[in-house]
Amino acid sequence: MALLEVKDLWFTYPEEKRPALADVSFAVDAGEFVALCGPSGSGKSTLLRLLKPEISPYGRRSGAIFYDGSPLADIPPARCARDIGFVFQDPDNQIAMDRVLGELVFGLENLGMDTGMMRRRVAEIVHFFGLEPLLDRKTHELSGGQKQMVNLAAVLMMEPRILLLDEPTAQLDPVSAKDFFNMLRRMNEELGITVLIAEHRLEDVWPLADRVIMLEDGRLRHVGKPREVIGKLFAEGDVSFIDYLPRASVLYRQFTVEAERERIPITVKEAKRWLAGLTVVEKAEGRSIKDPCVNECPDSENAASAGRFKAEARRRREAPVLEARAVRFHYRKNDPPVLNHLSLKIDVGERLAIVGGNGTGKSTLIKTLAGLLTPQSGTIWFKGKKIKSEPPEAIGYLPQNPKLFFMEETVEDAYRHALERGGTSPALLEDYLNFFEIGHLTARHPYDLSDGELQKVVLVCLLLERPDVLLIDEPTKGLDPAVKKRFGKLLKTLNQEEGLTVVFVTHDIEFAAQVATRCAMMFRGEITAEGDPHAFFTGNAFYTTAVGRITRGAGVPEVLTPEEAKKRWLVAKDGS
Amino acid sequence: MNGGMNTFHPAVPFFFYAGGAVLIMVARHPVFLATILLVLIGHSLVMDRGRTLRRWWGAIVLMSGFFLVITPLVNRLGTHILFYFNGRPVLEEAVYQGVMTALSLAALLVLFLNYNQVITAEKFLFLFGKLPQWALVATLAVRFVPELQRRLGDIQTVQRARGLSVTAGPLQARLKNGLALVQMLLTLSLEEALQTADSMKARGYGTGKRSQYNPYRFRPADRLALLFLAAVFGLALFGWRLGDLVLTLRPVLEPVFLHGREWFYLFVVGVYFGFPLFIEGREAWRWRSWK
């Protein structure tokens, strides 16, 4: 019998005409790992919240939800709290207590459990998670990854039978996200906990899932085993979901006419095995491997190209637009430096991606470059002038949390402030609104927008002040793959057509590989490596894209994206 | 911090510091107070190698010094005139009074510094937050403060990039920006608090009667320590009733040097205040002999 069953569920938010969920029916068996995929606003969060009565949104609903054979509404609250666990997206805001131990026992205290039992649970779960070193720490001192691990542990303390997760790794760096997924996998396999997870990290979640549910505009589009779903999508030639599939499968798709369902690779390992059975040669067309695509790689112009040589020449002529010279910065006197004698030159018209793990000082670097933090030693130069106390107006800074940007009540007021400050004409605003397709949002309160919309609004505000350089902190945080792709294209267009220099720090290697013209890696407060993205990422074993990992050492020309593979590879089927 | 007084159930150190404060306030004898102060300073040095004292000694010396100087100048009750200052007599009794006030003030301050190191906010809440709702509200508030600080810092940084500054520009603009900043801080905090509320509800907050996790066990050693401290404290109070902890200033000035039974009670008070040092010492000795 199914542990959770949803029958003909419809849901409409108050004062909305379109239903957020329409005719959704599915069942989840005990012990299953189910991934919920789909664009932002497709109803994933709404669905998950409807499955957890304590936090269900208000609105009109019809249909039924059954938990363990009885209607969900009839389950007593204490049992509901215990049996159905929920992990939210934001690592900070779901923590209530100030110590890790207090946070872990919070749920048990709510259920009125006695100290002896709690002690036992704490001992068990802390051991399972390896959280001993954190137990006495203050929660606000933990890193994002640690916080999310504590949140998961705090839910697991209550011994849930089913766990609902709403994009739990959206705010984490790739390494912390991997740790989180490993823990989820262990919980699912070793403890048999049922998992229903909405997630955009496809490379991580697809291999774990027993079944995948694809939502679009509040409707179920596909339900099934991962390979079945991918096979069906391929067979139907449906490209709208292509961004939501693992790169390994997309790569496979591009070189296979008739996809054999059982052979569709999902993981890097499977893709490597598939590649081993192929013979791949570089497309000849009179070019060597070193200089593979001149004009036909608009999407990944990261390879050595004529354009780059031109840029190289210009670089030598012109002084850098922004430069850090031996910058050293620490937040407190006795702390180790976050930036350690860091030097970096940013040239006019380039798109620089700065990658690196959590806590390597990426965000600090970008704030320092923007003139928002004053380094203890070293200097920042903008257009040949030293940045003193005031941040220069010609540098636009897009913060990691775009909500922090808005002091105004409406989006329109924010535009007005930007127009005044930049001295630009309202006609330009019209242009940008059309270009970004966000004209309909002007009357709204900023906090009512989605992450993707917020980012665009902030970007428009920044552009109205006519900056020369745009500094972006984690541009892809919380964006779904399709929105991310569009945002990357936007940045490229702005860069190419308006000559805007773009610098961004990111965890997202796929994004960096697609958008940047140059990549730099940060480690322990220094830039340890830099180069053009292609050379940079094909040289990395771990810090590279999924396709990069697949093709590395596989005896095929190394590429970073499926699109690039399509342009460069010539595949001859090897009989063996 | 671990070790020393932290090895006990919070009730033990709390009793010690409460009792210690009482003894300091009732003891009116320079020798007793000086002994207490020295022992307390000793414990503070052992606990963090003088880091706390180094930060506070300026304030302690200033306050104590103030009473040390001002009391002899204004207090004119007594019969033993030492000398004249600006035509006013300076009395021996008043000098003693000043020394005692200064010493007891310094001792109380050092005691409080030590207390703060041992009894953390959680231990206090554990002891007195017996009403779970109160404890919960207090903990939530404690968690909220660093969050507010973090958010305010973030907002300020980002808004500075937009040219809205609270540290530069004309006063009126700064005020206006400051107000907007606070308003934004509140909006953002409320927005994020909604998520915290959801997360609390999701984990069954409000479904029934709450229990409270008790991270401390009351062990036999705690009982023993508490009984010991209570006995010594009682004995010291008895000594105070007998007048041995007090230097009689009037009608007849008692000699400052201890005599007879007073030596015994000095020992008793020394044992009381030396208790934490004894615990730390015993631990160090155990380590040494363990190898």
Boltz contact constraints between the chains, C-beta under 6 A:
constraints:
  - contact:
      token1: [A, 54]
      token2: [B, 201]
      max_distance: 6.0
  - contact:
      token1: [A, 54]
      token2: [B, 202]
      max_distance: 6.0
  - contact:
      token1: [A, 55]
      token2: [B, 198]
      max_distance: 6.0
  - contact:
      token1: [A, 55]
      token2: [B, 201]
      max_distance: 6.0
  - contact:
      token1: [A, 55]
      token2: [B, 202]
      max_distance: 6.0
  - contact:
      token1: [A, 77]
      token2: [B, 207]
      max_distance: 6.0
  - contact:
      token1: [A, 78]
      token2: [B, 207]
      max_distance: 6.0
  - contact:
      token1: [A, 78]
      token2: [B, 208]
      max_distance: 6.0
  - contact:
      token1: [A, 81]
      token2: [B, 204]
      max_distance: 6.0
  - contact:
      token1: [A, 81]
      token2: [B, 207]
      max_distance: 6.0
  - contact:
      token1: [A, 86]
      token2: [B, 202]
      max_distance: 6.0
  - contact:
      token1: [A, 88]
      token2: [B, 199]
      max_distance: 6.0
  - contact:
      token1: [A, 90]
      token2: [B, 195]
      max_distance: 6.0
  - contact:
      token1: [A, 93]
      token2: [B, 192]
      max_distance: 6.0
  - contact:
      token1: [A, 93]
      token2: [B, 195]
      max_distance: 6.0
  - contact:
      token1: [A, 93]
      token2: [B, 196]
      max_distance: 6.0
  - contact:
      token1: [A, 94]
      token2: [B, 199]
      max_distance: 6.0
  - contact:
      token1: [A, 96]
      token2: [B, 196]
      max_distance: 6.0
  - contact:
      token1: [A, 96]
      token2: [B, 200]
      max_distance: 6.0
  - contact:
      token1: [A, 97]
      token2: [B, 139]
      max_distance: 6.0
  - contact:
      token1: [A, 98]
      token2: [B, 142]
      max_distance: 6.0
  - contact:
      token1: [A, 98]
      token2: [B, 143]
      max_distance: 6.0
  - contact:
      token1: [A, 105]
      token2: [B, 213]
      max_distance: 6.0
  - contact:
      token1: [A, 107]
      token2: [B, 203]
      max_distance: 6.0
  - contact:
      token1: [A, 107]
      token2: [B, 204]
      max_distance: 6.0
  - contact:
      token1: [A, 109]
      token2: [B, 210]
      max_distance: 6.0
  - contact:
      token1: [A, 109]
      token2: [B, 211]
      max_distance: 6.0
  - contact:
      token1: [A, 109]
      token2: [B, 213]
      max_distance: 6.0
  - contact:
      token1: [A, 110]
      token2: [B, 204]
      max_distance: 6.0
  - contact:
      token1: [A, 110]
      token2: [B, 205]
      max_distance: 6.0
  - contact:
      token1: [A, 110]
      token2: [B, 210]
      max_distance: 6.0
  - contact:
      token1: [A, 111]
      token2: [B, 204]
      max_distance: 6.0
  - contact:
      token1: [A, 112]
      token2: [B, 208]
      max_distance: 6.0
  - contact:
      token1: [A, 112]
      token2: [B, 209]
      max_distance: 6.0
  - contact:
      token1: [A, 112]
      token2: [B, 211]
      max_distance: 6.0
  - contact:
      token1: [A, 113]
      token2: [B, 211]
      max_distance: 6.0
  - contact:
      token1: [A, 115]
      token2: [B, 213]
      max_distance: 6.0
  - contact:
      token1: [A, 115]
      token2: [B, 214]
      max_distance: 6.0
  - contact:
      token1: [A, 118]
      token2: [B, 213]
      max_distance: 6.0
  - contact:
      token1: [A, 140]
      token2: [B, 146]
      max_distance: 6.0
  - contact:
      token1: [A, 370]
      token2: [B, 161]
      max_distance: 6.0
  - contact:
      token1: [A, 372]
      token2: [B, 157]
      max_distance: 6.0
  - contact:
      token1: [A, 372]
      token2: [B, 160]
      max_distance: 6.0
  - contact:
      token1: [A, 372]
      token2: [B, 161]
      max_distance: 6.0
  - contact:
      token1: [A, 391]
      token2: [B, 161]
      max_distance: 6.0
  - contact:
      token1: [A, 397]
      token2: [B, 161]
      max_distance: 6.0
  - contact:
      token1: [A, 399]
      token2: [B, 158]
      max_distance: 6.0
  - contact:
      token1: [A, 404]
      token2: [B, 154]
      max_distance: 6.0
  - contact:
      token1: [A, 404]
      token2: [B, 155]
      max_distance: 6.0
  - contact:
      token1: [A, 404]
      token2: [B, 158]
      max_distance: 6.0
  - contact:
      token1: [A, 405]
      token2: [B, 158]
      max_distance: 6.0
  - contact:
      token1: [A, 407]
      token2: [B, 180]
      max_distance: 6.0
  - contact:
      token1: [A, 407]
      token2: [B, 184]
      max_distance: 6.0
  - contact:
      token1: [A, 421]
      token2: [B, 163]
      max_distance: 6.0
  - contact:
      token1: [A, 447]
      token2: [B, 191]
      max_distance: 6.0
